[in-house]
């Protein structure tokens, strides 16, 4: 993590946190990342959600098209990572309850 946490990355995080308009944030994501990168990130979040629900790798692979390697990587991060997936899943759950 220390190699990732640079002034430039902190600036990016500050910008992402400051944008509260979904359309504006979507526009920034489109400018910063490829369509493939955005879709893959969204797929990983879906994988994390399904893992959290207790679905099997086979079911997740069938529903998302994610590889077993990607599912395993997300599973490892969900269980032993920095807590980012947990924060994201909690935010999605809170949004669903609202």
C-alpha positions as CSV (number, residue, x, y, z in Angstrom):
1,X,0.0,0.0,0.0
2,X,2.9,2.4,0.7
3,X,3.9,2.3,-3.0
4,X,0.3,3.2,-4.0
5,X,-0.3,6.0,-1.6
6,X,1.3,8.9,-3.4
7,X,0.4,12.6,-3.6
8,X,-1.2,12.0,-7.0
9,X,-3.3,9.1,-5.7
10,X,-4.4,11.2,-2.7
11,X,-5.4,13.9,-5.2
12,X,-7.5,11.4,-7.1
13,X,-9.1,10.1,-3.9
14,X,-9.9,13.7,-2.9
15,X,-11.6,14.4,-6.3
16,X,-13.6,11.2,-6.2
17,X,-14.8,11.9,-2.7
18,X,-15.8,15.4,-3.6
19,X,-18.0,14.6,-6.5
20,X,-21.6,13.9,-5.4
21,X,-23.3,14.0,-8.8
22,X,-23.4,10.5,-10.3
23,X,-23.3,11.8,-13.9
24,X,-20.3,14.0,-13.2
25,X,-18.5,11.0,-11.5
26,X,-19.5,8.8,-14.4
27,X,-18.0,11.3,-16.8
28,X,-14.7,11.4,-14.8
29,X,-14.5,7.6,-14.8
30,X,-15.1,7.6,-18.6
31,X,-12.2,10.0,-19.0
32,X,-9.9,8.3,-16.6
33,X,-10.4,4.6,-17.4
34,X,-11.2,2.5,-20.4
35,X,-14.7,1.0,-20.8
36,X,-13.2,-2.4,-20.1
37,X,-11.6,-1.2,-16.8
38,X,-14.8,0.3,-15.6
39,X,-16.8,-2.8,-16.5
40,X,-14.2,-5.1,-14.9
41,X,-14.3,-3.0,-11.7
42,X,-18.0,-3.2,-11.6
43,X,-17.9,-7.0,-12.2
44,X,-15.5,-7.4,-9.3
45,X,-17.9,-5.5,-7.1
46,X,-20.7,-7.9,-8.2
47,X,-18.4,-10.8,-7.5
48,X,-17.8,-9.5,-4.0
49,X,-21.5,-9.1,-3.4
50,X,-22.2,-12.6,-4.5
51,X,-19.4,-14.0,-2.4
52,X,-20.7,-12.1,0.6
53,X,-24.1,-13.7,-0.1
54,X,-22.4,-17.1,0.1
55,X,-22.8,-18.1,-3.6
56,X,-20.4,-20.7,-5.0
57,X,-17.6,-19.9,-7.4
58,X,-19.4,-21.9,-10.1
59,X,-22.6,-19.9,-9.7
60,X,-20.7,-16.6,-9.6
61,X,-18.7,-17.5,-12.7
62,X,-21.8,-18.4,-14.6
63,X,-23.7,-15.3,-13.6
64,X,-20.9,-12.8,-14.1
65,X,-18.5,-14.3,-16.6
66,X,-15.6,-13.7,-14.2
67,X,-12.8,-16.2,-14.2
68,X,-12.1,-18.4,-11.2
69,X,-8.9,-16.5,-10.8
70,X,-10.7,-13.2,-10.5
71,X,-13.3,-14.7,-8.1
72,X,-10.5,-16.1,-5.9
73,X,-8.7,-12.7,-5.9
74,X,-11.8,-10.9,-4.9
75,X,-12.5,-13.5,-2.2
76,X,-9.0,-13.1,-0.8
77,X,-9.4,-9.3,-0.7
78,X,-12.9,-9.6,0.8
79,X,-11.5,-11.8,3.6
80,X,-8.1,-10.4,4.2
81,X,-7.8,-7.2,2.2
82,X,-7.8,-3.5,3.2
83,X,-11.6,-3.5,3.9
84,X,-12.5,-1.7,0.6
85,X,-14.9,-4.3,-0.6
86,X,-16.6,-4.4,2.9
87,X,-17.0,-0.6,2.8
88,X,-18.5,-0.8,-0.7
89,X,-20.9,-3.6,0.2
90,X,-22.0,-1.8,3.3
91,X,-22.6,1.4,1.2
92,X,-24.7,-0.6,-1.3
93,X,-26.7,-2.2,1.5
94,X,-27.4,1.2,3.1
95,X,-28.5,2.5,-0.3
96,X,-30.8,-0.4,-0.7
97,X,-32.4,0.1,2.7
98,X,-33.0,3.8,2.0
